[in-house]
Each structure stands twice: as C-alpha cells, then as structure tokens.
C-alpha cells in the first residue's frame, strides 16, 4: 500500500552521499554514455531527495546518465502498459510493492540476480527479497519500506488512568486497555479498519498482521488457494469481532484515533513523519501487540524497483545504479531524509542509523525493529481481486451479518473462485 511520506521534524537536507561503489556500467574508454530512464510516482521530499541522489550518482559515473520522471500514481500502471505496447518502456520502474506481479506480466523484466552483487541481495530484508522473486527470478528489489505498528494517544491513556509509557504488548492487554479507555473517557480504545470499500485492501492489509501473529497464512505457498480458513484465521477474526462487540472498536469508525477521539490504532510508519512536525496530540508508538500464545508480525509496504530489458547495456547500467542505491551509505541517507524504513538489515540494525533514530525521532524505533518480523503480501497478479473478495466477506462478520465461521467459509470460497478464474 503506497503512502506519501513527509520529512520528519529536525531532518535537514540530505548530506553528501558516498561516491564509492559500482564500476562503470558501459561506455568505458569509448566515450559513449549509457542512458537510464527511471519512472516513479514520488513527489515532495521523496522526489527531491531521489533527484539529488540521481545527480550524485551521475557525477560519480560519467559513463552513465540516469534521468528520473514522475508519473502520477493513478496513471502509473496504465502508462506502463501503453509503453509496453509501443515498446517505449523506461529502463527502471519504481512502483508499489503489490504491483510487481502485474508488471512482471508485461514480459520483459530482467532477472537481477546475476546483475547485482550477492552481498547486496543478501543484505535486503528477506520478506522484501522474497516478494520480488517470481518463477525463480529476482525481478525486483526494494528501494523503500514501511510497516504497521501500534500508535496510541498518550493524553487519553493518562485520562483513563493508564501508564502512557506502558503500551500493550499482547492482544489481551490491548483489549483490557481499550475497555479501560472506553469506560473512563467514553471514547473507543482501538480503531479497526472494518469496511471493504472499493478495494478491500485497508481491511485485508490490517487483518493479515493478526492472522500471521496467530500463526496463520493468507494463501498457500504457491498462491494457488486460500489458506486463512484455519484455527489461526478464526482466532484472528474472533479477536476483531470481540473488539467490536465490546465497544472497544466500533464498526465503521476508522479514523477516530487520527482525530484525537480514540485511544489507539494500528498505523503505518509514515504517520510518524506526517505528525512529527505538528502533532495533533501527544502520541506514542510500540510494536504491534500479538497474542500471548502467538508470534510477532507486521505487514510490509513500500516501493520496489524493476528493470526492463531494453538492452544489455541499459540493463547493466540500471542494475549498477540500484546496487549503488542499496549501499549502506545511500540507504541511510535516503531513510533519514524521507522517514522511510531501511530496506537492508545492515542499516536497520546498525548503530549509525539507530543512533540517528533515537536522537531525532525515537517513535520510529518500534517500526524499525519490526522489520525483522515483517511479512509481505502474496506476490500474485490476482492479489488486488483476492484482497477485495476476502474483505467483502470478512466485513460481514464485523457488521454482525455473519458468524466468524460463515464469513471465513464464504471468504475462502470467494478467494478460490478468483484464483480459479485467473
């Protein structure tokens, strides 16, 4: 799920980036320059920072000229399809993580495995690397990341007599705190994304966190069938229904927390950046609570870069640029400037970046630490249809129009129908 990220408070301009790294991609002594075109949908700080990094790369690599263009998010896939037909595809496309399988169907993505250093691929957060692996090929690599964690209103916690520095760590504690907030303040204790809407993804993306925490899976390993209609799926959905029935999470009331009218919510890391400069209330963050008999988990978002095979020279040059972008120096600078989470383990666990987080915006720390427990959504081109079909049936349990078992059975059938139709 794509979100615009804003600069964090106290983040200054991007410093000079390291110029060491990749060897020239093409040209050599011939004096020729290899051009690499990049399409992305970033704007604001993200686009400005990316442009600065492109300029730094070009200055250090005179045999390559990387040029970046913004394509609005709403038009991105349509323009790519049209460009595939007219054979005018860019050399690199940077888009939403869930788009990768659809874009891969255009048929010309390069396998990056032989073009990128093995140590670069090994350093990427495993869930993000696995998402870009289709039919044994590494067709994409991540360039940004975000995830979901627990955010809460410290003021409401205090009004309810709760310790604002001790957020819940388990589902059981979340429920107890939510009931206390509701009883003491009259406000809902925890927001849930309960409506399918036009895409279903808001509900599905949030629910998957709890499904994984309970030990379940969304689809089978080969994405050939639904896998959520299990005891783990029932536990997760029953938890949501119990939150609603208790009044802690009123049905169809998503957004109360962000208005200051709710105690807490499962929110994305981008919200820290959005709120940091001018917080609507005093807020805190924590890792996503999980059941006492479960395991930590969160859901990943962000952008991935794909290379189209326009020519051997442009593919190699594009891969070299991405290898440079994924070096620790660049990952650190990009993450600090944009507020996005590091996509590599070395940076996410390294003292330089973590010291910066602790000194500049410690509320990012839970999100960063959760990268080790992150999952990625199924990498199938059918995912958008699957997400909507799932959410439409699950919502019936949340609205009281179906039991937990009925909703899971119907969702399983609906998802399997989508997969069968292809």
URTA-V813349 format. One record per residue. N is the residue number from 1. RES is the residue in one small letter. OMEGA is omega in whole degrees, -180 to 180 (none if undefined). NEAR is the number of other ideal C-beta (glycine too) atoms within 10 Angstrom. Layout:
N;RES;OMEGA;NEAR + N;RES;OMEGA;NEAR
//
This chain:
1;x;-176;20 + 2;x;173;19 + 3;x;173;16 + 4;x;176;14 + 5;x;-179;25 + 6;x;-179;20 + 7;x;177;21 + 8;x;176;22 + 9;x;177;15 + 10;x;176;10 + 11;x;179;19 + 12;x;179;9 + 13;x;180;9 + 14;x;179;19 + 15;x;178;10 + 16;x;-178;9 + 17;x;178;22 + 18;x;-178;14 + 19;x;178;12 + 20;x;174;9 + 21;x;-168;19 + 22;x;175;22 + 23;x;179;10 + 24;x;-175;16 + 25;x;-175;22 + 26;x;177;20 + 27;x;178;17 + 28;x;-179;10 + 29;x;-176;7 + 30;x;-179;8 + 31;x;179;8 + 32;x;179;11 + 33;x;176;15 + 34;x;-180;22 + 35;x;178;15 + 36;x;179;31 + 37;x;-179;19 + 38;x;171;21 + 39;x;175;20 + 40;x;179;23 + 41;x;-179;20 + 42;x;172;23 + 43;x;177;12 + 44;x;-178;12 + 45;x;-178;19 + 46;x;-179;23 + 47;x;-180;15 + 48;x;-180;16 + 49;x;179;20 + 50;x;178;23 + 51;x;179;14 + 52;x;-179;17 + 53;x;175;21 + 54;x;178;18 + 55;x;178;13 + 56;x;180;18 + 57;x;-179;22 + 58;x;-180;16 + 59;x;-178;10 + 60;x;-177;16 + 61;x;-175;24 + 62;x;179;11 + 63;x;-178;18 + 64;x;175;24 + 65;x;178;16 + 66;x;177;23 + 67;x;-175;13 + 68;x;178;19 + 69;x;176;9 + 70;x;173;16 + 71;x;-177;20 + 72;x;-177;10 + 73;x;-176;15 + 74;x;-177;8 + 75;x;-167;11 + 76;x;-177;21 + 77;x;179;17 + 78;x;-180;11 + 79;x;178;16 + 80;x;-180;22 + 81;x;179;15 + 82;x;180;12 + 83;x;176;17 + 84;x;179;16 + 85;x;-178;10 + 86;x;179;8 + 87;x;177;8 + 88;x;-179;11 + 89;x;174;24 + 90;x;176;24 + 91;x;178;26 + 92;x;171;26 + 93;x;177;29 + 94;x;-176;23 + 95;x;-179;23 + 96;x;-179;19 + 97;x;-175;24 + 98;x;178;23 + 99;x;-172;21 + 100;x;-179;27 + 101;x;178;21 + 102;x;-180;18 + 103;x;179;25 + 104;x;180;19 + 105;x;175;12 + 106;x;168;17 + 107;x;-176;9 + 108;x;178;14 + 109;x;-178;23 + 110;x;171;24 + 111;x;-175;17 + 112;x;-176;23 + 113;x;-180;13 + 114;x;-176;10 + 115;x;-180;18 + 116;x;176;20 + 117;x;-179;15 + 118;x;-179;9 + 119;x;176;9 + 120;x;179;19 + 121;x;-179;16 + 122;x;-176;12 + 123;x;-178;20 + 124;x;176;23 + 125;x;-172;23 + 126;x;-179;13 + 127;x;180;20 + 128;x;176;23 + 129;x;-178;18 + 130;x;-179;13 + 131;x;-179;25 + 132;x;180;25 + 133;x;-180;15 + 134;x;-180;18 + 135;x;176;7 + 136;x;-180;7 + 137;x;176;14 + 138;x;-173;20 + 139;x;177;22 + 140;x;173;31 + 141;x;-179;24 + 142;x;174;27 + 143;x;175;23 + 144;x;-180;27 + 145;x;170;28 + 146;x;175;28 + 147;x;-176;27 + 148;x;176;25 + 149;x;-176;27 + 150;x;174;22 + 151;x;-175;25 + 152;x;-178;27 + 153;x;-176;27 + 154;x;180;17 + 155;x;178;15 + 156;x;176;25 + 157;x;180;25 + 158;x;179;12 + 159;x;-180;15 + 160;x;180;21 + 161;x;179;11 + 162;x;179;21 + 163;x;-178;10 + 164;x;178;17 + 165;x;179;8 + 166;x;178;12 + 167;x;-179;23 + 168;x;177;20 + 169;x;-179;16 + 170;x;175;15 + 171;x;-177;23 + 172;x;177;13 + 173;x;178;14 + 174;x;179;27 + 175;x;-178;20 + 176;x;179;15 + 177;x;180;24 + 178;x;179;23 + 179;x;179;17 + 180;x;179;17 + 181;x;179;26 + 182;x;-178;21 + 183;x;-173;12 + 184;x;-175;16 + 185;x;-177;19 + 186;x;-179;8 + 187;x;179;17 + 188;x;-175;25 + 189;x;-173;33 + 190;x;178;27 + 191;x;171;26 + 192;x;176;24 + 193;x;-167;22 + 194;x;-175;24 + 195;x;-179;18 + 196;x;-179;22 + 197;x;-176;14 + 198;x;-176;8 + 199;x;-178;15 + 200;x;-168;22 + 201;x;178;20 + 202;x;178;18 + 203;x;-175;25 + 204;x;-177;27 + 205;x;179;22 + 206;x;-178;24 + 207;x;-179;26 + 208;x;178;25 + 209;x;-178;23 + 210;x;176;26 + 211;x;179;23 + 212;x;180;24 + 213;x;179;25 + 214;x;178;24 + 215;x;-178;17 + 216;x;175;21 + 217;x;-177;17 + 218;x;175;22 + 219;x;174;22 + 220;x;-174;12 + 221;x;180;8 + 222;x;178;8 + 223;x;-176;17 + 224;x;-179;12 + 225;x;175;13 + 226;x;-180;24 + 227;x;-173;19 + 228;x;-177;22 + 229;x;-174;21 + 230;x;175;17 + 231;x;178;10 + 232;x;177;20 + 233;x;178;26 + 234;x;179;17 + 235;x;-179;20 + 236;x;-179;28 + 237;x;177;25 + 238;x;177;17 + 239;x;178;22 + 240;x;180;22 + 241;x;179;18 + 242;x;177;14 + 243;x;-180;25 + 244;x;-178;21 + 245;x;-180;12 + 246;x;-176;15 + 247;x;179;13 + 248;x;-178;25 + 249;x;-179;31 + 250;x;178;18 + 251;x;175;17 + 252;x;180;13 + 253;x;178;16 + 254;x;179;20 + 255;x;-180;12 + 256;x;179;17 + 257;x;-178;27 + 258;x;176;19 + 259;x;-176;10 + 260;x;-176;13 + 261;x;179;17 + 262;x;-174;27 + 263;x;-174;30 + 264;x;178;28 + 265;x;170;24 + 266;x;-173;23 + 267;x;180;23 + 268;x;-179;22 + 269;x;180;28 + 270;x;-178;23 + 271;x;177;24 + 272;x;179;27 + 273;x;-179;25 + 274;x;-174;20 + 275;x;-170;19 + 276;x;-175;20 + 277;x;-177;12 + 278;x;-175;7 + 279;x;177;12 + 280;x;176;12 + 281;x;179;14 + 282;x;-177;13 + 283;x;176;23 + 284;x;180;18 + 285;x;177;20 + 286;x;175;19 + 287;x;-180;19 + 288;x;178;26 + 289;x;180;26 + 290;x;-177;21 + 291;x;-176;18 + 292;x;176;10 + 293;x;-177;10 + 294;x;-177;19 + 295;x;177;11 + 296;x;176;17 + 297;x;171;23 + 298;x;-177;30 + 299;x;-176;26 + 300;x;167;24 + 301;x;178;25 + 302;x;-177;25 + 303;x;176;24 + 304;x;179;26 + 305;x;179;24 + 306;x;-179;27 + 307;x;177;29 + 308;x;-176;24 + 309;x;-179;15 + 310;x;175;19 + 311;x;179;12 + 312;x;-177;10 + 313;x;-178;17 + 314;x;178;23 + 315;x;179;24 + 316;x;179;22 + 317;x;178;29 + 318;x;179;29 + 319;x;178;25 + 320;x;177;26 + 321;x;180;26 + 322;x;177;24 + 323;x;177;22 + 324;x;-179;23 + 325;x;-177;24 + 326;x;173;24 + 327;x;-176;20 + 328;x;-178;16 + 329;x;-179;17 + 330;x;178;22 + 331;x;179;25 + 332;x;-179;21 + 333;x;179;20 + 334;x;-178;24 + 335;x;-179;23 + 336;x;-177;23 + 337;x;-174;23 + 338;x;-175;25 + 339;x;175;27 + 340;x;-178;26 + 341;x;179;29 + 342;x;180;27 + 343;x;-180;27 + 344;x;-178;25 + 345;x;-176;15 + 346;x;179;17 + 347;x;-177;24 + 348;x;-180;23 + 349;x;-177;14 + 350;x;-176;16 + 351;x;-178;8 + 352;x;-179;12 + 353;x;-178;23 + 354;x;175;18 + 355;x;178;10 + 356;x;178;16 + 357;x;-176;21 + 358;x;-178;12 + 359;x;-172;9 + 360;x;-178;16 + 361;x;-177;19 + 362;x;179;13 + 363;x;173;21 + 364;x;-171;25 + 365;x;-180;17 + 366;x;179;21 + 367;x;180;30 + 368;x;-178;21 + 369;x;-179;17 + 370;x;-180;24 + 371;x;180;25 + 372;x;-178;14 + 373;x;-172;17 + 374;x;174;24 + 375;x;174;20 + 376;x;178;24 + 377;x;-178;22 + 378;x;-179;21 + 379;x;176;21 + 380;x;179;19 + 381;x;179;17 + 382;x;-172;18 + 383;x;-180;22 + 384;x;179;18 + 385;x;179;19 + 386;x;-179;25 + 387;x;-180;25 + 388;x;-180;21 + 389;x;179;25 + 390;x;-175;29 + 391;x;-179;26 + 392;x;180;19 + 393;x;-180;22 + 394;x;179;28 + 395;x;-178;21 + 396;x;175;16 + 397;x;-178;23 + 398;x;179;26 + 399;x;-179;14 + 400;x;-179;11 + 401;x;177;10 + 402;x;174;18 + 403;x;177;14 + 404;x;-180;20 + 405;x;-180;13 + 406;x;-179;13 + 407;x;179;25 + 408;x;177;24 + 409;x;-179;14 + 410;x;179;19 + 411;x;178;27 + 412;x;180;20 + 413;x;-179;14 + 414;x;180;19 + 415;x;179;25 + 416;x;176;17 + 417;x;179;13 + 418;x;-178;20 + 419;x;-179;18 + 420;x;-180;9 + 421;x;177;8 + 422;x;none;7
//
